Amino acid sequence: MYSPLFNRESRLFQALAHPKRLEVIHLLRQQELCVNEMLKMLDLPQANISQHLTLLRRAGIVKSRRDGKNILYCLTRPQYIRASDLLKQTLMTGGSSRQVVDPVCGMKLSPQIASFTLKASGKTHYFCASGCLKKFKKEPRRFS
């Protein structure tokens, strides 16, 4: 029989086992965000973002609080970011500790933790989420 800790760990990995949920966690690494702010960063409809947030909340990964009309989401523990970064570093080769800025939303990140990269006009751009990458591709001059 598996120990209760293995069962909890399994439920945690099940909640994390979707690329968009991992993107949500990545977006919440430095800040609280409401669904409308996430809409600007992710390439998903509001209903899908809400579904992913519900799963993450049930798993105890994110928590929410009301601020006026908005519901703000944040991570319950900073260890989730450290664990995510460690897994990314394990999967990646090389890397850099320098900081870059997502040209669309302004989030500070390192090339190692950027969710997406794009080379355009001889320059490498780093993005926190798929929605920012998509917006940049539509209007690259606006963000350069």
N, C-alpha and C positions, 0 to 999 in steps of 0.2 A: 504494500500500500504506500502511496506517495505521501510525503509529509505535507502538512497544511501550507508550509512555506512554498513548496513546489507548486501547489495548486494556486496560490496567490500569484506567484511568478508567471504561471501559465496564463492566468486571466489578464495580467498586465500585458504580456506579449500579444495576446489576442486583440486587445484594445489598440495596440500600437501597429498591428499588422496591416496597415493600409497607408500608402504613400501620402495621401492627403492629410491623414491624421498626424503623420510625422511632420508634414509642413506646418500644420497648426501649432504643434509643440514648438517648432523652430521659430515661428512668428512670436510666440509668447515668451521667448527666452529673456527678453529685456524689458517687457512692458505688458500692461493690461490692454486688451483690445475688446471692442464690441464687434458684433457680427458685421455691422456696416463697414467697419474699418477692415475687417478680414476680406470682405467682398472686393475691396479695392486691390488686395494683394493676391488673392487666390482666384483661380479660373474655375469657379464653381457657383451654382445658384445658391441663394440664401438658404433654401430648404436643406440642401446637402450639407452646407456648413453647420447648420443647426443640428442635423442628425449626427455628424461627426463629433460635435461638441457634447451632445448628450451621451454618446458612448464613452468619451473621454472623462466626462464628469462621473458617470456611473462607475468607472474603473478607479476613480479617485485621483486621476492625473491632473485634471483642471478643476477649479472652483469658480463660482460666479458671485457677483454682488451687484446690486442695483444702484445706479447713480442717475437719479431722475428717470427719464424715459429709457435710458440705456442699461443693458446688462453687460457688465464688464467681465471678461474671463482672464484668468491668470493660472499659472502652474501652481500646484499644491506644494511642490518641493523642487528646489534648485538642482537636486541630484538627477532629475530627469534630463536636464540639459547636459550635465557632465557625462551621463551614461550615453546619451545620443552622440555627443562629440567624440567620446572614446570609440564607439562603434564606427563612426565615420572615419576616424583616423586609422582604425584597423583595416578598413576596406580600401583606403586610399594609399597611394604611394607618394612619397615626397611631401610637399606642402610648404606653407609659409605661415609665419606668425604675424605678418603685417595686416593692418586693417584696411578695408576697402568699404565703400558705401554703395548700396543699391541705388542706381541712378533714378529709379522711379519713386520709391517710398522713403529713401534716405536712411534706411536701417544700416547700422554699422555691423560689419561682419568680417571674417577673415576668408581668404580664398578657400581654406580648408572646410569651412562650414557653410559656404554658399550652396544653395540648393541647385542653382543653375548658373552656367557661364555661357557667354556668347562673344565670339570675336567678330568685331565690326570695325571697318575702317582702320585696321591695324592695331586696334585696342581691344583688350579683354574686359568685358563688363561682367559684374557679379550680381546675382539676384537672390533675394531671400525666398521667393516663391514663384510658382508658375504664372500667376496673374501679372506680376511685375514684368516678367520676361515677355509675356504676350503683349502688354501695353508698349513696352520698349520696341518690339518688333514692328508694331503698327505705326509708331511715330518716333523713330530713333533720333531725329533732329531735335525734337522737343526736350529730350532728356540728356543730350550731349553737351 
